[in-house]
């Protein structure tokens, strides 16, 4: 078992959902946290919470992973200051809309691809050379079962998560011969702000996604992340797929039937 105590973990998209839960689990395991996201107030609250509960260092930085210049500038400064990173959790990601391709929104497409694919690449490109120079590190990419099975209305989101899956496999090949491990963690339906963002703030539509069954919680995914990170050094969990017991595929759910009066 690999201890996380004293290690430095970068968590992107740390201000909510899986990212926030992962930062909490990692801090509980003794890891120091570098939390980045777009919402400063939430990052500050996370920092206060973690430093009050755990004997770890928590640094925060407002960062949009879609902004390549900002990503390059921040990490150049971070590493120039003598810091290092043992863990990179590429968590920042989102879905926007469910329109068919012929009716798709250009802005939704750009936001998904820029965040889920290009943002992951920008951060990885900034961090991996330093892990390679130390011959040590672990990259965890948060994908989705949407990267395994295409579903109606998924199109561009599916494509972005298939790309994340491919990038995880490619990173593992590129890092062959080093001690750096790469893992993809691919959850199914997980109740976060995900659906609220996808439906552009429509709370009713978001709630309907999880109605009638018990979905994954962010803490469940955080547990899976810690599992792959804590595997012995000679073990690389390349891909881990997890779903709620009530889900058995991208569109297969055992939902309770609504009661009628």
PEBELTA-V321558 format. One record per helix or strand of 2 or more residues. SS is the DSSP state (A for helix, B for strand). FROM is the first residue (numbers start at 0). LEN is the number of residues. If there is no record, write none. Layout:
SS;FROM;LEN
SS;FROM;LEN
//
This chain:
B;7;5
A;16;12
B;31;6
A;39;14
B;57;5
A;67;13
B;86;4
A;100;3
A;105;29
B;137;5
A;144;3
A;154;20
B;180;7
A;193;5
A;202;7
A;217;12
B;238;4
//
